[in-house]
Amino acid sequence: MFKKIMFFVLAFAFFICAASSQGIVTANEYFAQVSEKYGTIKNYESSANIVIGERQMRGRITYLSPNMMRIDFSEPAEQTIVFDGKKLVIYLPENAMLLTQDANSESMATSEGLSLMRRYYSVSYETSQTPVPLEEGSDEEVVRLMLWRKTTSEAFRYIRLSINPNTKMIRRLEAVTPANTAYVFDFLGYEINQGLTEQRFKYDIPSAANAYDNFMFSQ
């Protein structure tokens, strides 16, 4: 599960770091406009409700340009995911387990973020660029973009982005695996450009944690 979370976090980091041209006519142009919006953001914090399959989690997401991201969970308490641009760290308190993974610096090239997403996923509107309710019965309206994988080697069959049409910020992100497991992130209460620094992404490892390095490639 946490390998897919890593993909999700990194893919989202790629997406928010990209800058692109103006336009809202086609789905690709709308995607580019949203990306350009995120390209102006130096840092933000947001509450997040996360559902993975049947499991529900809550936390606080912190982002710092160009590619740092942290999730501090309140449910499950003390669970933490930190990506400082070079290394991913995942702490699982229920097992006192610390998972780390070094990142390939070439794959972290943030100027290539949008092109990477477009390389592996094709972009379309779910229906049209006309805003629709976030969910049935909701007064909140969003524009929905669908990202469909181009090859079967990708971790998710598709990614659905629900975007606030006024702010161009992502309100909900849903990613579905080939086995139909859904990863859903709801982003609530963005606080943008609050002067966050790299210090926020320094993680003090619990002394009792059992560390497993480069877990994605271990047997």
ChimeraX attribute file (.defattr): number of C-alpha atoms within 10 A of each C-alpha:
attribute: neighborCount
match mode: 1-to-1
recipient: residues
	/A:1	7
	/A:2	12
	/A:3	13
	/A:4	15
	/A:5	14
	/A:6	19
	/A:7	14
	/A:8	20
	/A:9	20
	/A:10	22
	/A:11	16
	/A:12	16
	/A:13	23
	/A:14	24
	/A:15	27
	/A:16	26
	/A:17	26
	/A:18	25
	/A:19	21
	/A:20	18
	/A:21	12
	/A:22	15
	/A:23	14
	/A:24	13
	/A:25	9
	/A:26	14
	/A:27	21
	/A:28	17
	/A:29	17
	/A:30	22
	/A:31	28
	/A:32	21
	/A:33	19
	/A:34	27
	/A:35	24
	/A:36	21
	/A:37	19
	/A:38	21
	/A:39	18
	/A:40	14
	/A:41	16
	/A:42	17
	/A:43	21
	/A:44	18
	/A:45	22
	/A:46	18
	/A:47	20
	/A:48	23
	/A:49	18
	/A:50	21
	/A:51	16
	/A:52	17
	/A:53	12
	/A:54	8
	/A:55	8
	/A:56	12
	/A:57	16
	/A:58	19
	/A:59	22
	/A:60	17
	/A:61	20
	/A:62	21
	/A:63	27
	/A:64	24
	/A:65	21
	/A:66	21
	/A:67	21
	/A:68	23
	/A:69	25
	/A:70	25
	/A:71	23
	/A:72	20
	/A:73	20
	/A:74	13
	/A:75	13
	/A:76	15
	/A:77	14
	/A:78	14
	/A:79	20
	/A:80	20
	/A:81	25
	/A:82	24
	/A:83	26
	/A:84	20
	/A:85	22
	/A:86	13
	/A:87	15
	/A:88	22
	/A:89	23
	/A:90	22
	/A:91	23
	/A:92	18
	/A:93	16
	/A:94	10
	/A:95	9
	/A:96	14
	/A:97	17
	/A:98	22
	/A:99	19
	/A:100	20
	/A:101	19
	/A:102	15
	/A:103	16
	/A:104	11
	/A:105	10
	/A:106	8
	/A:107	12
	/A:108	18
	/A:109	16
	/A:110	21
	/A:111	16
	/A:112	16
	/A:113	23
	/A:114	21
	/A:115	15
	/A:116	17
	/A:117	18
	/A:118	17
	/A:119	11
	/A:120	16
	/A:121	20
	/A:122	15
	/A:123	22
	/A:124	20
	/A:125	19
	/A:126	15
	/A:127	12
	/A:128	13
	/A:129	18
	/A:130	11
	/A:131	16
	/A:132	18
	/A:133	14
	/A:134	18
	/A:135	10
	/A:136	8
	/A:137	7
	/A:138	9
	/A:139	10
	/A:140	13
	/A:141	18
	/A:142	24
	/A:143	24
	/A:144	26
	/A:145	23
	/A:146	21
	/A:147	23
	/A:148	18
	/A:149	20
	/A:150	14
	/A:151	10
	/A:152	10
	/A:153	9
	/A:154	15
	/A:155	16
	/A:156	24
	/A:157	19
	/A:158	21
	/A:159	22
	/A:160	20
	/A:161	23
	/A:162	25
	/A:163	22
	/A:164	19
	/A:165	18
	/A:166	9
	/A:167	10
	/A:168	19
	/A:169	19
	/A:170	22
	/A:171	23
	/A:172	21
	/A:173	20
	/A:174	20
	/A:175	22
	/A:176	18
	/A:177	15
	/A:178	12
	/A:179	8
	/A:180	11
	/A:181	13
	/A:182	18
	/A:183	22
	/A:184	20
	/A:185	22
	/A:186	17
	/A:187	20
	/A:188	16
	/A:189	10
	/A:190	16
	/A:191	12
	/A:192	14
	/A:193	14
	/A:194	10
	/A:195	9
	/A:196	17
	/A:197	12
	/A:198	11
	/A:199	7
	/A:200	15
	/A:201	20
	/A:202	11
	/A:203	15
	/A:204	6
	/A:205	12
	/A:206	12
	/A:207	7
	/A:208	10
	/A:209	15
	/A:210	14
	/A:211	16
	/A:212	15
	/A:213	14
	/A:214	15
	/A:215	15
	/A:216	15
	/A:217	8
	/A:218	7
	/A:219	4
